Amino acid sequence: MITLTDIAYVRSGVEDLEGAVRFASDIVGLEVVDSDKPGVAHLRADPRGHCLTFVQGRSGVIASGFTVAGRDALAAAESELEKQGLRVERGDPAGARSRGVSEYIAFDDPFGNRIELAAAQYRSAEPLRHTRDAGITEFGHLCLDAPDVHEAHRFWSTTFNARVSDWVGDRACLMRIDPVHHKLAVFRGEEAGLCHINFQVDSLDALMRNWHFLTDRGVEIVMGPGRHPTSGSVFLYFRGPENLTYEYAVGGRLIEADTAWIPRVFDPELPSSLDTWRGRVAPTTRQRQLPRTAHPAAS
């Protein structure tokens, strides 16, 4: 079994690089950091060197990254994945530099989502310089799509150390790789893709101020403010350019007694299974998974 230590980053293809960066910095509040090459932009939310990268080209998600414990763990992961019949590609030094990692491998999960594992994600000693006071504290989680969430759970829980925290029927599986209720979720979707990316904020007040900030600027609110009955977090989903859905959230359950936790199953037909406050439930717009050849020079 491969032990994931954390989420690392999302790499997203965008047709309008300037517009995607402007939204992520001026609206979301992420810090723009130095780029390694033309047509690539990196954004930072926390001590990671960066956690979101835009690559100019076709619109869609390029890859979702996770970390393992080090080089030996990465080599062991590469062997384990190949034993399972998955095609694994070793990233080159330029690709590792662009990802802000020491080295990495890439593969497609059984549903077509491009996954990358990194031996170490670089931290930055530079002070965070968020472009506005959104209260962002960290890149919190990422959510993928798969046609069958139970098969997705089987893959992530047998190949990796992901444990299910809760289910929303057959529509969503929320999984943890540490005490946080979920850092990875898989939602039911017709094809591989990125459902949304989450950024934690430091207070309920910050989330509510963000809500007003977004609505005042005409940003489309997808859902919220609301409260998830699964994690207990208060959330706000909003739509950015290039079909990328962002989430702010505050709070959330920690599962410290790992073996004692019994996953719950929430009724997918009840709106309260997604929002305890029974707000409007709307589907998020997904970023479709791009093929490996979509960004050959910069992906």
C-alpha positions, 0 to 999 in steps of 0.5 A: 500500500502506498502512503500519501502524506498530503495533497500537493497541487493542481495543474490546470490548462487555461485558454486565457492565462491572464484572466485565470490568474487575475481571478485567482489573485484579485478575486480568490486572494491567492499570491502570484509567485515567479513563473519558471517559463512563459505560459505558466503561472503559479499561485500560492495559498500557504507555506507550499511554494505553490499549490495551483498552476495555470498552463496556457493551452487547452482548457481543463485539468492537467493533473492533481498532485499528492506527496509521499514520504520521500525518494524511497517511498516514491520508488516503492510507489512506482513499483507498486503501481506498475505491479497493478498494471498501471503505466507510470511515467517518471517526470524530468527535472524541468517538470519537477521544477515547475511543480515545485517538487524534488521529483515526481511520477505520473499515472492515470487512475482507472477512471482517467484522472491524471495523478502525480506523486511527489517525493517532496514538495518544496516549502517557501520561507518567503512571507505570504503576500495574499493579494487581498485579505480573504483569510485563506490559511491553506489549500484544503482539499481537492475533488475528482470525478469518476463514474462509480464512486464505490470503485473509486473508493476501492482503488484509493483505499487498496492502492493508497492509505485513503480511508472513507470518512463518509458517503453521500449515497452513491454520489460522493465518497469523502476520504482522509489521509490524515485526521482531516475529515477529507483531503480527497473526495470523489464525486460521481461524474460521467467522465474524469475531471476536477470537481472543485478545489478548496481553500480553508479560511480562518473564521466564519467572519472571513467566509461571510465577508468573502461572500459579500465580496464575491456577490458585490463583484458579480461572481457566480455563487454555486452553493452556500453559504451552507454547512456540510453535515459530513465534515461540519464545515461551513462552505461557499462554492463559486465559479471561476474562469475555465470551468474551475469551481473554487470553495472557501470553507471554515472548520471541519471535523478531525477524526483522531480515533481512526479505527473507531470511526464508522463511516456514515451514509447520507441520503443523496436525494435529500438536499440536507445531505449536502447542506444542513441549512437546506440552501439551494443545491446546484451542480458544480461545473467541472474541469474535464481531464485533459489528455497527456498530449494536450500540453506537451511542452509545459505540462 
